């Protein structure tokens, strides 16, 4: 480990007491050094554990909701987030990795970021130093998360700073460590001499990394004076400058793919860095991610319930419903899109497909649906969808000889009967992007072969059941819409499996499957009718781990009611209808290449000639991204 690398890490995490040995272990991946067979894995486990403990303890001390803390931990501990941190901060440039293929994967980079935090705690035994390292590395982001973990130590910092109240904290602030002064408001974790587990720390967490009840009770007793004073009190969010997502970057040449390196200044506009005050510098209304999330400011104590009319059980009134926060992943994706569009000189999302009017309409949906529908709105046709399509194209070429065998040959056939499609859908069980695109295509065509189209909308209409349906069901009662759906499913069953006895258990089991496929096919048909069939190749955002992120697309599509889904499609039309139709037209050749044997193209598409990391640097709606499908 060179002296330059050691000084770089010390300055980066603002921890000058880190020794060269600490940094050497933290930046040594497994397999890179024979003397350290496990590399930095134990340090990474320690770093992730301490980070999880701090988030859990902040939830108990600052009266944060369990939903908030669990989703914050999910974002912070995600491999994609930590690997991105290692790349952005330059830690990856000093990492010793295994020279074998895959030695520099995102998982290896994520371990390096966590191991750096583990090294800080192992050396200092100070949770304040750990928190400052988390903020210095941007693993935690006070403005993005909407909460500052330094609030946990505010009383101790105020007391030890000779009466000088600490209102704001930044990684550049003076280190004030209550542990070094002989006072320990939190349990001190003794660490063995070898780099391994933490004895008392392990008693607080179970095998899954979740905080035990007994562990929480023990820590509650240790810090009882502070908890008693703060629990049940209204959360006061510290006032700070509102920021705009102004992340300038290096110009990207038209028609080429280059990594967008965000710089600190471009056209007189500044980007947020820890410890630097930022104000909006544009004439338009600045984009504030917290405005859309309602993080801690939206949380109310039990004594401050709003007097508004309750709409949901548990006291969630209309005002709180509209302030319900979004997933950390959603805010992070929206922020990254804003950074990339700014670097390319394009209009940011809030001025194009995510305007204020669109945001208002999305907030009118049910609280449990808002986050997933917003993610779908951001991801459809985005760079992440392109990377998933890229993986599907790659798989279609790698499995061509195997897939085009005797039985699987019909997977890529055009003309199939309803029964054949039903069997194909049942055969495709894997979550690989390639197979999921095939599966959705067969579900869509099975729905269309049944004689129904998306032109028959269900929103705000009174369903008229055909007379023959009512006549065939003596004294038919219930919702006319449900009666019509049941009749349509019965007709599909007659075409798919005409020989099955209606009263048999097999028939009932198959019928439930057909009912589910019909619902999904109907909604896929609505999307295809609006934006083109090829858009169905750009709605998958990785379910198998091949590409960054993980979203269950089918669940997002099936979860809303019919009226809610059609209203959401109307929002898609209003916000990005023309864009999605352009992308669908451009993706037609690659989409058909995946679906049909007779449309298979031996030459590589431009999308296949670039690595996924380069594709992910292009914002949604950019011409450079669409050119990859030509």
CORQUISUL-V148303 format. One record per pair of residues at least 24 apart in sequence whose ideal C-beta (glycine too) atoms are under 6 Angstrom apart, sorted by the first residue. I is the first residue (numbers start at 1). J is the second residue. D is the distance in whole Angstrom. If there is no record, write none. Layout:
I/J/D ; I/J/D
This chain:
5/94/4 ; 13/133/4 ; 13/136/5 ; 14/132/6 ; 14/136/5 ; 14/171/5 ; 15/120/5 ; 15/129/6 ; 17/123/6 ; 18/123/6 ; 22/119/4 ; 22/123/5 ; 26/115/4 ; 26/116/5 ; 26/119/4 ; 27/94/6 ; 27/95/5 ; 27/96/6 ; 28/96/5 ; 29/97/5 ; 29/98/6 ; 29/108/5 ; 31/98/4 ; 32/96/4 ; 32/97/6 ; 32/98/5 ; 40/111/6 ; 40/115/4 ; 42/195/5 ; 42/196/6 ; 43/115/4 ; 43/118/4 ; 43/119/6 ; 43/195/6 ; 44/111/4 ; 44/114/4 ; 44/115/4 ; 46/118/4 ; 47/114/4 ; 47/115/6 ; 47/117/3 ; 47/118/3 ; 48/77/6 ; 48/114/5 ; 50/121/5 ; 50/130/5 ; 54/149/6 ; 56/211/5 ; 58/149/5 ; 58/152/6 ; 61/152/6 ; 61/227/6 ; 63/231/6 ; 71/327/6 ; 71/328/6 ; 75/328/4 ; 76/139/6 ; 79/106/6 ; 79/107/6 ; 79/110/4 ; 80/548/5 ; 82/110/4 ; 82/113/4 ; 83/109/4 ; 83/110/5 ; 85/113/5 ; 85/137/6 ; 85/139/6 ; 86/112/5 ; 86/113/5 ; 89/137/6 ; 126/177/5 ; 126/179/5 ; 128/153/6 ; 128/177/5 ; 132/171/5 ; 135/171/5 ; 135/274/6 ; 136/171/4 ; 146/290/5 ; 146/295/2 ; 146/296/5 ; 147/296/5 ; 156/185/6 ; 170/274/6 ; 170/275/3 ; 171/274/4 ; 171/275/6 ; 172/275/4 ; 185/223/6 ; 187/219/6 ; 187/222/5 ; 232/301/6 ; 234/301/5 ; 234/304/6 ; 235/296/5 ; 235/299/6 ; 237/296/6 ; 237/297/5 ; 241/277/6 ; 241/279/5 ; 242/288/6 ; 243/272/6 ; 243/278/5 ; 244/280/4 ; 244/286/3 ; 244/287/5 ; 245/287/5 ; 245/335/6 ; 245/338/4 ; 246/271/6 ; 247/271/5 ; 247/339/4 ; 247/342/6 ; 248/342/6 ; 249/343/3 ; 252/344/5 ; 257/610/6 ; 257/614/4 ; 259/617/6 ; 260/343/5 ; 260/617/5 ; 287/350/5 ; 289/331/5 ; 293/325/4 ; 293/326/5 ; 293/331/6 ; 294/323/3 ; 294/325/5 ; 295/325/5 ; 298/323/4 ; 321/367/5 ; 322/363/5 ; 324/367/5 ; 326/371/5 ; 327/371/5 ; 330/371/6 ; 330/374/5 ; 330/375/5 ; 333/378/6 ; 337/619/5 ; 340/619/4 ; 341/619/4 ; 344/622/6 ; 353/575/4 ; 353/576/4 ; 358/575/5 ; 361/571/5 ; 369/560/6 ; 372/556/5 ; 373/568/6 ; 376/556/5 ; 379/541/5 ; 380/539/5 ; 381/538/5 ; 381/580/6 ; 381/583/5 ; 382/620/4 ; 383/615/6 ; 383/616/5 ; 383/618/5 ; 384/541/5 ; 384/549/6 ; 385/538/4 ; 385/541/6 ; 386/615/5 ; 387/547/5 ; 387/612/5 ; 387/615/5 ; 388/433/5 ; 388/540/5 ; 388/541/6 ; 388/542/5 ; 388/547/5 ; 389/537/6 ; 390/607/5 ; 391/433/5 ; 391/546/5 ; 391/547/6 ; 392/433/4 ; 392/434/4 ; 392/437/5 ; 392/594/6 ; 393/608/5 ; 395/434/4 ; 396/434/6 ; 396/594/5 ; 411/438/6 ; 412/596/6 ; 412/597/4 ; 414/596/6 ; 418/446/6 ; 418/449/6 ; 418/495/5 ; 418/496/5 ; 419/496/5 ; 421/446/4 ; 422/496/5 ; 431/543/4 ; 431/544/4 ; 432/544/5 ; 433/540/5 ; 436/540/6 ; 437/537/5 ; 437/594/6 ; 440/524/6 ; 440/536/6 ; 441/595/5 ; 443/517/5 ; 443/520/5 ; 443/521/5 ; 444/521/5 ; 444/524/5 ; 444/525/6 ; 446/521/6 ; 447/518/6 ; 447/521/3 ; 447/522/6 ; 447/525/6 ; 450/492/5 ; 454/525/4 ; 454/526/4 ; 454/529/4 ; 458/562/4 ; 459/563/5 ; 459/566/5 ; 489/514/6 ; 489/515/5 ; 523/557/5 ; 523/565/6 ; 526/569/6 ; 530/573/6 ; 531/580/4 ; 531/581/5 ; 531/584/5 ; 532/581/6 ; 532/584/3 ; 534/584/4 ; 534/587/4 ; 534/588/5 ; 534/591/4 ; 535/580/6 ; 535/584/4 ; 537/587/6 ; 537/591/4 ; 579/621/6 ; 586/626/5 ; 586/629/4 ; 587/629/5 ; 590/629/6
